[in-house]
Amino acid sequence: FLKDCTGFTLRPVMGLLTSRDFLNGLAFRVFHSTQYIRHHSRPLYTPEPDVCHELLGHVPLFANPDFADFSQEIGLASLGAADEDIERLATIYWFTVEFGICRQGDQIRAYGAGLLSSFGELEYCLSSKPEIRPFEPAKVAQQKYPITEYQPVYFVAESFKDAQMRVREFANSLNRPFSVRYNAYTESIEILDSKEKVIRYAQGIKTDMLTLVDALEKLA
């Protein structure tokens, strides 16, 4: 079902991966999922991701094309990144894909899987107890966070699209000697490190633009 929706797949793992390995998987639209379930004594919160967190929090979001693309963009930015940039991207991932919140009108909505899969923390997040700061990726990337208790700080974006745009700008600012793109046909990563590859990529964009213009004309 998930692959039919957005091309994402789940890959079971026995435990936590390194930040680099986990983010690299997202670049290929692969989400590494744990398999165990939280202890019955703590049904509202789990200090480590369990299958409830994965299936109730992440999977529904990965079925949304915009959210799937957002997650993959963080993964693509991690390919070939320096170790310090990996940690910065992992922190941004933590405060968006896991514990992201955004404004919708005059209300605050949660879009992070860690919140959506934890009734206890969702209620806590929307109370007056935690600190709520504006979502600025450069500052978010430096924020320390606990992994076994409720978050003391959350970052609120003006909208999900705003968060997506800001993270994209942050990723483009990273010092990396090459650019990459995901080839959905071959499910592989292409490194755009030659003029020929860039030209071929541009030709594909041109074809897509012609299709877009044709579709818009027919809708007019």
FITI-103538 format. One record per residue (C-alpha): residue number from 1; residue in one letter; x, y, z. Coordinates in nm, 4 decimals, padded with zeros to 6 digits. Layout:
@k:NUM, r:A, u:X, v:Y, w:Z
...
END
This chain:
@k:1, r:F, u:00.0000, v:00.0000, w:00.0000
@k:2, r:L, u:00.2682, v:00.2498, w:00.1028
@k:3, r:K, u:00.4801, v:00.1864, w:-00.2045
@k:4, r:D, u:00.1762, v:00.2333, w:-00.4281
@k:5, r:C, u:00.1016, v:00.5673, w:-00.2582
@k:6, r:T, u:00.4436, v:00.7346, w:-00.2571
@k:7, r:G, u:00.7114, v:00.4796, w:-00.3422
@k:8, r:F, u:00.8213, v:00.4459, w:00.0215
@k:9, r:T, u:00.8923, v:00.1028, w:00.1683
@k:10, r:L, u:00.9533, v:-00.0232, w:00.5220
@k:11, r:R, u:01.2629, v:-00.2249, w:00.6027
@k:12, r:P, u:01.2688, v:-00.4054, w:00.9396
@k:13, r:V, u:01.5705, v:-00.3580, w:01.1662
@k:14, r:M, u:01.6623, v:-00.5089, w:01.5018
@k:15, r:G, u:01.7664, v:-00.1826, w:01.6677
@k:16, r:L, u:01.8685, v:00.1785, w:01.6211
@k:17, r:L, u:02.0932, v:00.2677, w:01.3267
@k:18, r:T, u:02.3553, v:00.5378, w:01.3046
@k:19, r:S, u:02.2228, v:00.8752, w:01.1930
@k:20, r:R, u:02.4063, v:00.8454, w:00.8617
@k:21, r:D, u:02.2685, v:00.4990, w:00.7809
@k:22, r:F, u:01.9156, v:00.5959, w:00.8805
@k:23, r:L, u:01.9111, v:00.9198, w:00.6804
@k:24, r:N, u:02.0752, v:00.7527, w:00.3809
@k:25, r:G, u:01.7843, v:00.5075, w:00.3737
@k:26, r:L, u:01.5367, v:00.7943, w:00.3443
@k:27, r:A, u:01.7202, v:00.9136, w:00.0329
@k:28, r:F, u:01.6129, v:00.5864, w:-00.1341
@k:29, r:R, u:01.2589, v:00.6226, w:00.0057
@k:30, r:V, u:01.3286, v:00.3423, w:00.2528
@k:31, r:F, u:01.2253, v:00.3752, w:00.6169
@k:32, r:H, u:01.3993, v:00.1458, w:00.8650
@k:33, r:S, u:01.1380, v:00.0249, w:01.1117
@k:34, r:T, u:01.1790, v:-00.1372, w:01.4527
@k:35, r:Q, u:00.9758, v:-00.4483, w:01.5341
@k:36, r:Y, u:00.9276, v:-00.4651, w:01.9104
@k:37, r:I, u:00.6321, v:-00.3212, w:02.1045
@k:38, r:R, u:00.6298, v:-00.0964, w:02.4107
@k:39, r:H, u:00.5835, v:-00.2398, w:02.7596
@k:40, r:H, u:00.2244, v:-00.2573, w:02.8802
@k:41, r:S, u:00.3137, v:-00.0506, w:03.1868
@k:42, r:R, u:00.3747, v:00.2585, w:02.9658
@k:43, r:P, u:00.1114, v:00.2561, w:02.6914
@k:44, r:L, u:00.1105, v:00.6350, w:02.6391
@k:45, r:Y, u:00.4834, v:00.6781, w:02.5769
@k:46, r:T, u:00.7848, v:00.4730, w:02.4745
@k:47, r:P, u:01.1425, v:00.5947, w:02.5321
@k:48, r:E, u:01.2536, v:00.4166, w:02.2145
@k:49, r:P, u:01.0670, v:00.3835, w:01.8830
@k:50, r:D, u:00.8475, v:00.0734, w:01.8725
@k:51, r:V, u:00.6111, v:-00.0767, w:01.6156
@k:52, r:C, u:00.3209, v:00.1342, w:01.7480
@k:53, r:H, u:00.5266, v:00.4464, w:01.6858
@k:54, r:E, u:00.6243, v:00.3299, w:01.3377
@k:55, r:L, u:00.2788, v:00.2168, w:01.2226
@k:56, r:L, u:00.0665, v:00.4850, w:01.3901
@k:57, r:G, u:00.3097, v:00.7731, w:01.3535
@k:58, r:H, u:00.5279, v:00.7301, w:01.0469
@k:59, r:V, u:00.3400, v:00.5089, w:00.8015
@k:60, r:P, u:00.0295, v:00.7302, w:00.7592
@k:61, r:L, u:00.2557, v:01.0305, w:00.6995
@k:62, r:F, u:00.4700, v:00.8480, w:00.4443
@k:63, r:A, u:00.1488, v:00.7828, w:00.2508
@k:64, r:N, u:00.1217, v:01.1596, w:00.1972
@k:65, r:P, u:00.3233, v:01.2686, w:-00.1112
@k:66, r:D, u:00.4326, v:01.6041, w:00.0347
@k:67, r:F, u:00.5509, v:01.4487, w:00.3597
@k:68, r:A, u:00.7215, v:01.1619, w:00.1767
@k:69, r:D, u:00.9116, v:01.4103, w:-00.0407
@k:70, r:F, u:01.0027, v:01.6178, w:00.2643
@k:71, r:S, u:01.1493, v:01.3138, w:00.4403
@k:72, r:Q, u:01.3406, v:01.2071, w:00.1306
@k:73, r:E, u:01.4895, v:01.5542, w:00.0864
@k:74, r:I, u:01.6486, v:01.5306, w:00.4300
@k:75, r:G, u:01.7877, v:01.1919, w:00.3302
@k:76, r:L, u:01.9238, v:01.3197, w:-00.0016
@k:77, r:A, u:02.0967, v:01.6067, w:00.1794
@k:78, r:S, u:02.2783, v:01.3518, w:00.3976
@k:79, r:L, u:02.4487, v:01.1713, w:00.1078
@k:80, r:G, u:02.8175, v:01.2568, w:00.1149
@k:81, r:A, u:02.7690, v:01.5104, w:00.3952
@k:82, r:A, u:03.0357, v:01.5698, w:00.6588
@k:83, r:D, u:02.9861, v:01.4073, w:00.9994
@k:84, r:E, u:02.8953, v:01.7379, w:01.1646
@k:85, r:D, u:02.6358, v:01.8074, w:00.8954
@k:86, r:I, u:02.4890, v:01.4604, w:00.9441
@k:87, r:E, u:02.4291, v:01.5416, w:01.3096
@k:88, r:R, u:02.2726, v:01.8754, w:01.2184
@k:89, r:L, u:02.0404, v:01.7068, w:00.9681
@k:90, r:A, u:01.9540, v:01.4361, w:01.2208
@k:91, r:T, u:01.8606, v:01.7054, w:01.4729
@k:92, r:I, u:01.6396, v:01.8811, w:01.2179
@k:93, r:Y, u:01.4810, v:01.5442, w:01.1386
@k:94, r:W, u:01.4144, v:01.4980, w:01.5104
@k:95, r:F, u:01.2351, v:01.8311, w:01.5442
@k:96, r:T, u:01.0333, v:01.7911, w:01.2234
@k:97, r:V, u:00.9587, v:01.4348, w:01.1138
@k:98, r:E, u:00.9565, v:01.3125, w:01.4749
@k:99, r:F, u:00.8399, v:01.6098, w:01.6823
@k:100, r:G, u:00.7302, v:01.8741, w:01.4342
@k:101, r:I, u:00.4471, v:02.1176, w:01.4965
@k:102, r:C, u:00.3107, v:02.3930, w:01.2732
@k:103, r:R, u:00.0431, v:02.6575, w:01.2677
@k:104, r:Q, u:-00.2863, v:02.6112, w:01.0890
@k:105, r:G, u:-00.4906, v:02.9272, w:01.1173
@k:106, r:D, u:-00.4942, v:03.0223, w:01.4844
@k:107, r:Q, u:-00.4214, v:02.6677, w:01.6013
@k:108, r:I, u:-00.1077, v:02.4581, w:01.6417
@k:109, r:R, u:-00.1057, v:02.1163, w:01.4757
@k:110, r:A, u:00.1337, v:01.8260, w:01.5229
@k:111, r:Y, u:00.2878, v:01.6548, w:01.2204
@k:112, r:G, u:00.5719, v:01.4697, w:01.3931
@k:113, r:A, u:00.5372, v:01.0930, w:01.4274
@k:114, r:G, u:00.6688, v:01.0976, w:01.7833
@k:115, r:L, u:00.3749, v:01.3165, w:01.8817
@k:116, r:L, u:00.1093, v:01.1465, w:01.6720
@k:117, r:S, u:00.1950, v:00.8057, w:01.8183
@k:118, r:S, u:00.2080, v:00.9244, w:02.1812
@k:119, r:F, u:-00.1153, v:01.0524, w:02.3308
@k:120, r:G, u:00.0739, v:01.1477, w:02.6448
@k:121, r:E, u:00.3337, v:01.3649, w:02.4724
@k:122, r:L, u:00.0814, v:01.5119, w:02.2290
@k:123, r:E, u:-00.1235, v:01.6374, w:02.5217
@k:124, r:Y, u:00.1926, v:01.7628, w:02.6936
@k:125, r:C, u:00.3185, v:01.9372, w:02.3781
@k:126, r:L, u:-00.0001, v:02.1417, w:02.3419
@k:127, r:S, u:00.0006, v:02.2449, w:02.7086
@k:128, r:S, u:00.1868, v:02.5391, w:02.8633
@k:129, r:K, u:00.4656, v:02.3173, w:03.0013
@k:130, r:P, u:00.7196, v:02.2972, w:02.7144
@k:131, r:E, u:00.8966, v:02.5909, w:02.5506
@k:132, r:I, u:00.7762, v:02.6727, w:02.1978
@k:133, r:R, u:01.0237, v:02.8463, w:01.9664
@k:134, r:P, u:01.0006, v:02.9640, w:01.6030
@k:135, r:F, u:01.1247, v:02.7096, w:01.3487
@k:136, r:E, u:01.4621, v:02.8306, w:01.2199
@k:137, r:P, u:01.6661, v:02.5335, w:01.0900
@k:138, r:A, u:02.0086, v:02.6844, w:01.1628
@k:139, r:K, u:01.9101, v:02.7225, w:01.5291
@k:140, r:V, u:01.7145, v:02.3972, w:01.5417
@k:141, r:A, u:02.0238, v:02.2092, w:01.4202
@k:142, r:Q, u:02.2155, v:02.3168, w:01.7326
@k:143, r:Q, u:01.9484, v:02.2228, w:01.9855
@k:144, r:K, u:02.0245, v:01.9398, w:02.2289
@k:145, r:Y, u:01.7394, v:01.7026, w:02.3051
@k:146, r:P, u:01.6564, v:01.4040, w:02.5300
@k:147, r:I, u:01.5583, v:01.0736, w:02.3705
@k:148, r:T, u:01.4003, v:00.8972, w:02.6699
@k:149, r:E, u:01.1563, v:01.1610, w:02.7980
@k:150, r:Y, u:00.9183, v:01.4312, w:02.6783
@k:151, r:Q, u:01.0841, v:01.7135, w:02.4868
@k:152, r:P, u:01.1393, v:02.0374, w:02.6811
@k:153, r:V, u:01.1470, v:02.2394, w:02.3555
@k:154, r:Y, u:00.9459, v:02.2248, w:02.0319
@k:155, r:F, u:00.9841, v:02.4368, w:01.7196
@k:156, r:V, u:00.6719, v:02.5649, w:01.5460
@k:157, r:A, u:00.6698, v:02.6443, w:01.1730
@k:158, r:E, u:00.4226, v:02.8851, w:01.0146
@k:159, r:S, u:00.2906, v:02.5915, w:00.8101
@k:160, r:F, u:00.4115, v:02.2538, w:00.6907
@k:161, r:K, u:00.5027, v:02.4102, w:00.3549
@k:162, r:D, u:00.7042, v:02.6717, w:00.5435
@k:163, r:A, u:00.8966, v:02.3990, w:00.7274
@k:164, r:Q, u:00.9587, v:02.2171, w:00.3999
@k:165, r:M, u:01.0901, v:02.5324, w:00.2304
@k:166, r:R, u:01.3170, v:02.6258, w:00.5210
@k:167, r:V, u:01.4660, v:02.2774, w:00.5471
@k:168, r:R, u:01.5271, v:02.2740, w:00.1710
@k:169, r:E, u:01.7119, v:02.6067, w:00.1957
@k:170, r:F, u:01.9180, v:02.4760, w:00.4869
@k:171, r:A, u:02.0093, v:02.1594, w:00.2965
@k:172, r:N, u:02.1206, v:02.3651, w:-00.0037
@k:173, r:S, u:02.3511, v:02.5672, w:00.2221
@k:174, r:L, u:02.5534, v:02.2610, w:00.3264
@k:175, r:N, u:02.9058, v:02.2384, w:00.1904
@k:176, r:R, u:02.9015, v:01.9388, w:-00.0423
@k:177, r:P, u:03.1101, v:01.9120, w:-00.3627
@k:178, r:F, u:02.8325, v:01.7539, w:-00.5710
@k:179, r:S, u:02.4558, v:01.7428, w:-00.6194
@k:180, r:V, u:02.2362, v:01.4343, w:-00.6323
@k:181, r:R, u:01.8947, v:01.3335, w:-00.7595
@k:182, r:Y, u:01.6800, v:01.0276, w:-00.7051
@k:183, r:N, u:01.5865, v:00.8284, w:-01.0139
@k:184, r:A, u:01.2422, v:00.6885, w:-00.9380
@k:185, r:Y, u:01.2556, v:00.4533, w:-01.2380
@k:186, r:T, u:01.5716, v:00.2721, w:-01.1277
@k:187, r:E, u:01.5272, v:00.3515, w:-00.7545
@k:188, r:S, u:01.8869, v:00.4698, w:-00.7471
@k:189, r:I, u:02.0828, v:00.7859, w:-00.6737
@k:190, r:E, u:02.2473, v:00.9781, w:-00.9558
@k:191, r:I, u:02.5431, v:01.2049, w:-00.8797
@k:192, r:L, u:02.5270, v:01.5139, w:-01.1005
@k:193, r:D, u:02.9021, v:01.5550, w:-01.1365
@k:194, r:S, u:02.9395, v:01.6091, w:-01.5108
@k:195, r:K, u:02.8006, v:01.8396, w:-01.7772
@k:196, r:E, u:02.6443, v:01.5450, w:-01.9609
@k:197, r:K, u:02.4494, v:01.4321, w:-01.6545
@k:198, r:V, u:02.3255, v:01.7842, w:-01.5861
@k:199, r:I, u:02.2126, v:01.8247, w:-01.9488
@k:200, r:R, u:02.0254, v:01.4928, w:-01.9367
@k:201, r:Y, u:01.8620, v:01.5987, w:-01.6116
@k:202, r:A, u:01.7623, v:01.9341, w:-01.7642
@k:203, r:Q, u:01.6115, v:01.7571, w:-02.0651
@k:204, r:G, u:01.3958, v:01.5507, w:-01.8332
@k:205, r:I, u:01.2784, v:01.8677, w:-01.6577
@k:206, r:K, u:01.2003, v:02.0256, w:-01.9964
@k:207, r:T, u:00.9850, v:01.7268, w:-02.0914
@k:208, r:D, u:00.8012, v:01.7479, w:-01.7595
@k:209, r:M, u:00.7439, v:02.1212, w:-01.8118
@k:210, r:L, u:00.5911, v:02.0584, w:-02.1542
@k:211, r:T, u:00.3556, v:01.8049, w:-01.9982
@k:212, r:L, u:00.2700, v:02.0555, w:-01.7237
@k:213, r:V, u:00.1955, v:02.3338, w:-01.9732
@k:214, r:D, u:-00.0230, v:02.0982, w:-02.1768
@k:215, r:A, u:-00.2170, v:01.9957, w:-01.8665
@k:216, r:L, u:-00.2677, v:02.3591, w:-01.7588
@k:217, r:E, u:-00.3928, v:02.4562, w:-02.1042
@k:218, r:K, u:-00.6481, v:02.1759, w:-02.0963
@k:219, r:L, u:-00.7682, v:02.2857, w:-01.7530
@k:220, r:A, u:-00.8064, v:02.6497, w:-01.8599
END
